[in-house]
Amino acid sequence: MDKFQTTIKEAISISGVGLHTGNQVTLTFEPADEDHGYVFQRTDIDGQPKVKADCDLVVDTSRGTTIEDNGARVNTVEHVLAALAGLEIDNCLIKLNAPETPIMDGSSRPFIDILQKAGIETQKKEREYFEIPKRINYTDGEGVEMMALPADDYRLTVMVDYNSPVLGSQHASIINLSEFTDEISSCRTFCFLHELEMLVKHDLIKGGDLNNAIVVVDRVIEDSEMESLAKLFNKDKIEVKKEGILNNVELRFQNEPARHKLLDVVGDLALAGVPLKAQILAARPGHAANVEFAKKIKKAYLASRKTKKEDNIPVYDPNAVPLYNYQQVANILPHRHPFLLVDKIVKLTDTEVVAVKNITGDQYFFQGHFPGEPLMPGVLQIEAMAQAGGVLVLADKENPAKWSTYFVKIENAKFKDKVVPGDTLVLRMALTGPVRRGLCMMKGEAYVGNRLVCEANMMAQIVENK
């Protein structure tokens, strides 16, 4: 599994018909920024509203997965999402000019092919996985059972039992998403003949064709029914063995239906909104169960993220004796008033430092930034973090005064809240890798209470003074 987020290199389009509406539709995949996720956009509606691929926005799972937001619906999203998730593409805008994605051949393979043609681009921000911490269960009381277990990658196993002389019990599995393209993506959607008759009765599958779906015939059918089916699918003639696949379509895999169910699970679980490290076990899954399971996973993810965030906030006890006071910090850093922006060090390890800067109203920069609304400049927040990082890498030097640290690079700097007179700025800098040839990479964060006000990734060079 890659460490960094990805998107596609260029926009690319594919056209087809919607399975249920029969409408012609063009779908365009476009590159998207980091943390964008999967977002659909209806270009055929005034204002071109967007719909995020989110399990909480699912409004229908009767014959596919439908999402709705901002007055727009998008039907049958699971095959498109399975292709994106299967290729481990994190960020993509999916534009379409109709209410339903094109069914193509009933699998994800056509989407896989054009996404690979567009090319996959690695982005700069690290991918955040949800590593399942403990078992998550889902049952619907009607035989569906789904389970997520801790694992160091994303593996899935699906078991289905159709109680059919044609299909019977089947299972399919992959032990890594890298297998999805070759082993799963080409497996087509399917239905039984009695389901087909019900769908026709309800004026659905207007775009259905024997080229985009497998129809399982598990009973003997009369010649008159054959003629009706031929007319329905615009065929001169339709054949079927005593029990088998309508028009004797060859399966791509012996267990193609089970593999397609696994494909649907990958697509529907993408609605949880985060790439997973988990072992997924699913017995008799369907879209409704998949979406409810995705909701449980999302809920667990958000809870763990909140806990992680709370656990990650540095604790500052003003009553505790600091490791380094202001004078001792000045013995390590070359900075002096009014540019020494670290008052004390309260934690120091080989890889992390926590420092404090008290923001008083008489700071020189408040005179001009801004009269009537004093704010600590963001660039000085970055500087304060950098000085804390300087203490981290210089404190163990025999004579710190002989060394200086110089900025080489600042990335992903974000300013999330104001810093004003009276605030206590708690600064944390952590090494993100070993120091090599005097170069050090650090992740910096600045807090006021439990509020993250600033963060950035920084690189500095440690240089001996001449």
Secondary structure by P-SEA (a helix, b strand, c coil): cccbbbbbccccbbbbbbccccbbbbbbbbbbcccccbbbbcccccccccccccccccccccccbbbbccccccccaaaaaaaaaaacccbbbbbbcccccccccccaaaaaaaaaaabbbbccbbbbbbccccbbbbbccccbbbbbbbccbbbbbbbbbccccccccbbbbbccccccccccccbbbbbcaaaaaaaaaaccccccccccbbbbbcccccaaaaaaaaaaacccccccccccccccccccccaaaaaaaaaaaaaaaccccccccbbbbbccccaaaaaaaaaaaaaaaaaaaaaaaaaacccccccccccccaaaaaaccccccccccccccccccccbbbbbbbbccccccccccccccccccaaaaaaaaaaaaaaaacccccccccbbbbbcccccccccccccccbbbbbbbbbccccccccccbbbbbbccccccccccbbbbbbbcc
